[in-house]
Amino acid sequence: MIKKLLVTLLVTVDTEDKEICPTGDPLIENVVLNVLDDGFFTDPVEEICTSHISDYIEHSKRTEKRIEDLYHD
């Protein structure tokens, strides 16, 4: 049986690390997103929402909306 899981991570990003975050924008480049972009996972994994921790309330609303959209697709 296939199940979908929502995993929430808190990622600390050194925006001065040119290997992990060359643009300096942790919302675009961080260790988690880089692994997703590189196709490391063999099973389907998708980014639902990425935000600064200070934007948690707005982030959770967008995540809820995205999950609702996934259930109705």
N, CA, C and O atoms as CSV, one atom per row, in Angstrom:
chain,resi,resn,atom,element,x,y,z
A,1,MET,N,N,0.835,-1.168,0.000
A,1,MET,CA,C,0.000,0.000,0.000
A,1,MET,C,C,0.891,1.247,0.000
A,1,MET,O,O,1.864,1.327,0.750
A,2,ILE,N,N,0.552,2.196,-0.833
A,2,ILE,CA,C,1.313,3.438,-0.928
A,2,ILE,C,C,0.627,4.505,-0.090
A,2,ILE,O,O,-0.581,4.711,-0.199
A,3,LYS,N,N,1.396,5.174,0.736
A,3,LYS,CA,C,0.893,6.259,1.590
A,3,LYS,C,C,1.704,7.516,1.311
A,3,LYS,O,O,2.894,7.440,1.005
A,4,LYS,N,N,1.054,8.674,1.416
A,4,LYS,CA,C,1.766,9.950,1.312
A,4,LYS,C,C,2.016,10.465,2.717
A,4,LYS,O,O,1.136,10.384,3.574
A,5,LEU,N,N,3.203,10.991,2.960
A,5,LEU,CA,C,3.593,11.537,4.248
A,5,LEU,C,C,4.001,12.987,4.086
A,5,LEU,O,O,4.580,13.373,3.071
A,6,LEU,N,N,3.700,13.773,5.080
A,6,LEU,CA,C,4.175,15.150,5.124
A,6,LEU,C,C,5.240,15.210,6.199
A,6,LEU,O,O,4.963,14.932,7.366
A,7,VAL,N,N,6.460,15.571,5.819
A,7,VAL,CA,C,7.586,15.657,6.744
A,7,VAL,C,C,7.967,17.123,6.870
A,7,VAL,O,O,8.236,17.793,5.873
A,8,THR,N,N,7.989,17.610,8.093
A,8,THR,CA,C,8.361,19.003,8.333
A,8,THR,C,C,9.783,19.032,8.874
A,8,THR,O,O,10.102,18.327,9.832
A,9,LEU,N,N,10.630,19.840,8.266
A,9,LEU,CA,C,12.032,19.945,8.670
A,9,LEU,C,C,12.372,21.394,8.992
A,9,LEU,O,O,11.831,22.314,8.379
A,10,LEU,N,N,13.254,21.593,9.937
A,10,LEU,CA,C,13.833,22.907,10.195
A,10,LEU,C,C,15.289,22.821,9.752
A,10,LEU,O,O,16.077,22.088,10.349
A,11,VAL,N,N,15.644,23.555,8.726
A,11,VAL,CA,C,16.979,23.477,8.130
A,11,VAL,C,C,17.746,24.752,8.444
A,11,VAL,O,O,17.262,25.854,8.186
A,12,THR,N,N,18.934,24.601,8.997
A,12,THR,CA,C,19.820,25.737,9.245
A,12,THR,C,C,20.752,25.857,8.048
A,12,THR,O,O,21.413,24.890,7.670
A,13,VAL,N,N,20.804,27.046,7.452
A,13,VAL,CA,C,21.580,27.243,6.230
A,13,VAL,C,C,22.613,28.351,6.443
A,13,VAL,O,O,22.279,29.453,6.877
A,14,ASP,N,N,23.861,28.041,6.134
A,14,ASP,CA,C,24.923,29.050,6.126
A,14,ASP,C,C,24.878,29.711,4.751
A,14,ASP,O,O,25.354,29.141,3.770
A,15,THR,N,N,24.312,30.898,4.682
A,15,THR,CA,C,24.142,31.584,3.398
A,15,THR,C,C,25.467,32.048,2.794
A,15,THR,O,O,25.499,32.517,1.656
A,16,GLU,N,N,26.559,31.918,3.551
A,16,GLU,CA,C,27.876,32.273,3.011
A,16,GLU,C,C,28.619,31.053,2.476
A,16,GLU,O,O,29.715,31.186,1.932
A,17,ASP,N,N,28.031,29.863,2.626
A,17,ASP,CA,C,28.624,28.631,2.102
A,17,ASP,C,C,28.314,28.559,0.610
A,17,ASP,O,O,27.182,28.272,0.219
A,18,LYS,N,N,29.304,28.816,-0.206
A,18,LYS,CA,C,29.103,28.897,-1.662
A,18,LYS,C,C,28.823,27.541,-2.309
A,18,LYS,O,O,28.356,27.493,-3.447
A,19,GLU,N,N,29.096,26.450,-1.612
A,19,GLU,CA,C,28.783,25.129,-2.160
A,19,GLU,C,C,27.313,24.780,-1.928
A,19,GLU,O,O,26.646,24.273,-2.831
A,20,ILE,N,N,26.811,25.045,-0.736
A,20,ILE,CA,C,25.432,24.711,-0.382
A,20,ILE,C,C,24.453,25.785,-0.855
A,20,ILE,O,O,23.358,25.475,-1.324
A,21,CYS,N,N,24.855,27.040,-0.729
A,21,CYS,CA,C,23.936,28.146,-1.017
A,21,CYS,C,C,24.642,29.231,-1.841
A,21,CYS,O,O,24.857,30.338,-1.348
A,22,PRO,N,N,25.002,28.919,-3.091
A,22,PRO,CA,C,25.774,29.856,-3.903
A,22,PRO,C,C,25.105,31.213,-4.121
A,22,PRO,O,O,25.795,32.226,-4.229
A,23,THR,N,N,23.779,31.248,-4.187
A,23,THR,CA,C,23.088,32.521,-4.418
A,23,THR,C,C,22.918,33.320,-3.132
A,23,THR,O,O,22.632,34.517,-3.176
A,24,GLY,N,N,23.093,32.660,-1.983
A,24,GLY,CA,C,22.866,33.325,-0.706
A,24,GLY,C,C,21.399,33.349,-0.307
A,24,GLY,O,O,21.050,33.931,0.721
A,25,ASP,N,N,20.531,32.725,-1.103
A,25,ASP,CA,C,19.102,32.686,-0.802
A,25,ASP,C,C,18.731,31.292,-0.293
A,25,ASP,O,O,18.614,30.363,-1.092
A,26,PRO,N,N,18.543,31.126,1.029
A,26,PRO,CA,C,18.269,29.812,1.588
A,26,PRO,C,C,16.895,29.252,1.217
A,26,PRO,O,O,16.643,28.063,1.412
A,27,LEU,N,N,16.013,30.086,0.690
A,27,LEU,CA,C,14.708,29.589,0.261
A,27,LEU,C,C,14.788,28.879,-1.085
A,27,LEU,O,O,13.896,28.113,-1.451
A,28,ILE,N,N,15.867,29.142,-1.816
A,28,ILE,CA,C,16.066,28.517,-3.128
A,28,ILE,C,C,17.097,27.388,-3.054
A,28,ILE,O,O,16.956,26.361,-3.718
A,29,GLU,N,N,18.131,27.592,-2.243
A,29,GLU,CA,C,19.216,26.620,-2.154
A,29,GLU,C,C,19.521,26.310,-0.692
A,29,GLU,O,O,19.902,27.190,0.081
A,30,ASN,N,N,19.347,25.049,-0.334
A,30,ASN,CA,C,19.744,24.546,0.971
A,30,ASN,C,C,19.960,23.044,0.819
A,30,ASN,O,O,19.676,22.486,-0.241
A,31,VAL,N,N,20.452,22.388,1.851
A,31,VAL,CA,C,20.809,20.977,1.695
A,31,VAL,C,C,19.615,20.115,1.294
A,31,VAL,O,O,19.782,19.156,0.540
A,32,VAL,N,N,18.436,20.428,1.770
A,32,VAL,CA,C,17.258,19.629,1.441
A,32,VAL,C,C,16.824,19.860,0.001
A,32,VAL,O,O,16.645,18.903,-0.753
A,33,LEU,N,N,16.653,21.118,-0.386
A,33,LEU,CA,C,16.228,21.419,-1.758
A,33,LEU,C,C,17.267,20.974,-2.775
A,33,LEU,O,O,16.917,20.521,-3.864
A,34,ASN,N,N,18.541,21.099,-2.426
A,34,ASN,CA,C,19.596,20.669,-3.343
A,34,ASN,C,C,19.499,19.170,-3.616
A,34,ASN,O,O,19.678,18.738,-4.755
A,35,VAL,N,N,19.217,18.373,-2.585
A,35,VAL,CA,C,19.078,16.922,-2.761
A,35,VAL,C,C,17.855,16.617,-3.621
A,35,VAL,O,O,17.907,15.731,-4.473
A,36,LEU,N,N,16.763,17.336,-3.410
A,36,LEU,CA,C,15.574,17.139,-4.247
A,36,LEU,C,C,15.877,17.481,-5.702
A,36,LEU,O,O,15.520,16.732,-6.611
A,37,ASP,N,N,16.534,18.611,-5.915
A,37,ASP,CA,C,16.859,19.040,-7.277
A,37,ASP,C,C,17.806,18.078,-7.978
A,37,ASP,O,O,17.734,17.905,-9.195
A,38,ASP,N,N,18.702,17.447,-7.205
A,38,ASP,CA,C,19.673,16.514,-7.787
A,38,ASP,C,C,19.058,15.160,-8.141
A,38,ASP,O,O,19.714,14.318,-8.754
A,39,GLY,N,N,17.796,14.955,-7.753
A,39,GLY,CA,C,17.143,13.681,-8.054
A,39,GLY,C,C,17.662,12.519,-7.228
A,39,GLY,O,O,17.647,11.375,-7.683
A,40,PHE,N,N,18.119,12.803,-6.016
A,40,PHE,CA,C,18.701,11.777,-5.152
A,40,PHE,C,C,17.694,10.692,-4.783
A,40,PHE,O,O,18.050,9.515,-4.727
A,41,PHE,N,N,16.454,11.069,-4.532
A,41,PHE,CA,C,15.441,10.113,-4.094
A,41,PHE,C,C,14.870,9.357,-5.291
A,41,PHE,O,O,14.581,9.947,-6.332
A,42,THR,N,N,14.714,8.049,-5.129
A,42,THR,CA,C,14.153,7.249,-6.219
A,42,THR,C,C,12.629,7.275,-6.201
A,42,THR,O,O,11.999,7.086,-7.242
A,43,ASP,N,N,12.031,7.502,-5.043
A,43,ASP,CA,C,10.577,7.634,-4.940
A,43,ASP,C,C,10.198,9.100,-5.131
A,43,ASP,O,O,11.008,9.989,-4.866
A,44,PRO,N,N,8.983,9.355,-5.586
A,44,PRO,CA,C,8.564,10.745,-5.794
A,44,PRO,C,C,8.559,11.550,-4.490
A,44,PRO,O,O,7.903,11.180,-3.516
A,45,VAL,N,N,9.294,12.642,-4.497
A,45,VAL,CA,C,9.340,13.587,-3.382
A,45,VAL,C,C,9.176,14.966,-3.985
A,45,VAL,O,O,9.856,15.309,-4.952
A,46,GLU,N,N,8.275,15.764,-3.419
A,46,GLU,CA,C,8.100,17.107,-3.950
A,46,GLU,C,C,8.123,18.134,-2.839
A,46,GLU,O,O,7.712,17.864,-1.711
A,47,GLU,N,N,8.602,19.297,-3.172
A,47,GLU,CA,C,8.597,20.417,-2.240
A,47,GLU,C,C,7.187,21.011,-2.235
A,47,GLU,O,O,6.634,21.319,-3.291
A,48,ILE,N,N,6.619,21.168,-1.060
A,48,ILE,CA,C,5.298,21.774,-0.948
A,48,ILE,C,C,5.431,23.258,-0.655
A,48,ILE,O,O,4.773,24.080,-1.294
A,49,CYS,N,N,6.266,23.603,0.292
A,49,CYS,CA,C,6.394,25.011,0.670
A,49,CYS,C,C,7.694,25.199,1.428
A,49,CYS,O,O,8.037,24.377,2.278
A,50,THR,N,N,8.414,26.255,1.139
A,50,THR,CA,C,9.641,26.602,1.845
A,50,THR,C,C,9.535,28.057,2.272
A,50,THR,O,O,9.193,28.920,1.464
A,51,SER,N,N,9.830,28.336,3.552
A,51,SER,CA,C,9.734,29.711,4.051
A,51,SER,C,C,10.683,29.900,5.222
A,51,SER,O,O,11.201,28.939,5.791
A,52,HIS,N,N,10.897,31.157,5.566
A,52,HIS,CA,C,11.669,31.485,6.769
A,52,HIS,C,C,10.845,31.111,7.990
A,52,HIS,O,O,9.617,31.186,7.958
A,53,ILE,N,N,11.511,30.708,9.069
A,53,ILE,CA,C,10.791,30.320,10.273
A,53,ILE,C,C,9.944,31.480,10.817
A,53,ILE,O,O,8.910,31.254,11.446
A,54,SER,N,N,10.377,32.698,10.576
A,54,SER,CA,C,9.601,33.858,11.050
A,54,SER,C,C,8.268,33.984,10.326
A,54,SER,O,O,7.373,34.691,10.788
A,55,ASP,N,N,8.132,33.298,9.185
A,55,ASP,CA,C,6.887,33.322,8.408
A,55,ASP,C,C,6.063,32.054,8.646
A,55,ASP,O,O,5.313,31.634,7.765
A,56,TYR,N,N,6.193,31.441,9.822
A,56,TYR,CA,C,5.572,30.145,10.078
A,56,TYR,C,C,4.062,30.147,9.886
A,56,TYR,O,O,3.519,29.210,9.301
A,57,ILE,N,N,3.376,31.174,10.362
A,57,ILE,CA,C,1.915,31.210,10.262
A,57,ILE,C,C,1.488,31.202,8.798
A,57,ILE,O,O,0.633,30.409,8.405
A,58,GLU,N,N,2.072,32.071,7.998
A,58,GLU,CA,C,1.738,32.124,6.570
A,58,GLU,C,C,2.148,30.816,5.883
A,58,GLU,O,O,1.434,30.306,5.020
A,59,HIS,N,N,3.282,30.297,6.271
A,59,HIS,CA,C,3.764,29.025,5.725
A,59,HIS,C,C,2.750,27.908,5.991
A,59,HIS,O,O,2.427,27.133,5.091
A,60,SER,N,N,2.259,27.830,7.211
A,60,SER,CA,C,1.324,26.756,7.548
A,60,SER,C,C,0.013,26.895,6.778
A,60,SER,O,O,-0.599,25.891,6.415
A,61,LYS,N,N,-0.419,28.120,6.528
A,61,LYS,CA,C,-1.635,28.335,5.728
A,61,LYS,C,C,-1.418,27.881,4.290
A,61,LYS,O,O,-2.286,27.229,3.710
A,62,ARG,N,N,-0.263,28.222,3.705
A,62,ARG,CA,C,0.035,27.809,2.328
A,62,ARG,C,C,0.170,26.292,2.237
A,62,ARG,O,O,-0.263,25.677,1.263
A,63,THR,N,N,0.779,25.692,3.273
A,63,THR,CA,C,0.922,24.240,3.292
A,63,THR,C,C,-0.443,23.573,3.361
A,63,THR,O,O,-0.699,22.601,2.649
A,64,GLU,N,N,-1.314,24.088,4.209
A,64,GLU,CA,C,-2.662,23.533,4.315
A,64,GLU,C,C,-3.392,23.610,2.978
A,64,GLU,O,O,-4.051,22.655,2.568
A,65,LYS,N,N,-3.274,24.743,2.305
A,65,LYS,CA,C,-3.915,24.922,0.993
A,65,LYS,C,C,-3.339,23.935,-0.014
A,65,LYS,O,O,-4.086,23.330,-0.782
A,66,ARG,N,N,-2.036,23.767,-0.021
A,66,ARG,CA,C,-1.374,22.860,-0.966
A,66,ARG,C,C,-1.822,21.417,-0.726
A,66,ARG,O,O,-2.055,20.669,-1.676
A,67,ILE,N,N,-1.942,21.029,0.547
A,67,ILE,CA,C,-2.374,19.673,0.865
A,67,ILE,C,C,-3.821,19.471,0.428
A,67,ILE,O,O,-4.165,18.415,-0.102
A,68,GLU,N,N,-4.663,20.466,0.644
A,68,GLU,CA,C,-6.043,20.371,0.180
A,68,GLU,C,C,-6.081,20.197,-1.333
A,68,GLU,O,O,-6.861,19.395,-1.847
A,69,ASP,N,N,-5.245,20.941,-2.047
A,69,ASP,CA,C,-5.180,20.829,-3.500
A,69,ASP,C,C,-4.736,19.418,-3.923
A,69,ASP,O,O,-5.250,18.865,-4.895
A,70,LEU,N,N,-3.790,18.855,-3.192
A,70,LEU,CA,C,-3.303,17.504,-3.522
A,70,LEU,C,C,-4.410,16.469,-3.348
A,70,LEU,O,O,-4.510,15.535,-4.144
A,71,TYR,N,N,-5.228,16.620,-2.336
A,71,TYR,CA,C,-6.315,15.673,-2.102
A,71,TYR,C,C,-7.404,15.773,-3.155
A,71,TYR,O,O,-8.126,14.805,-3.396
A,72,HIS,N,N,-7.528,16.930,-3.784
A,72,HIS,CA,C,-8.576,17.124,-4.763
A,72,HIS,C,C,-8.097,16.933,-6.202
A,72,HIS,O,O,-8.892,17.023,-7.136
A,73,ASP,N,N,-6.790,16.668,-6.385
A,73,ASP,CA,C,-6.249,16.433,-7.741
A,73,ASP,C,C,-6.669,15.088,-8.275
A,73,ASP,O,O,-6.306,14.728,-9.394
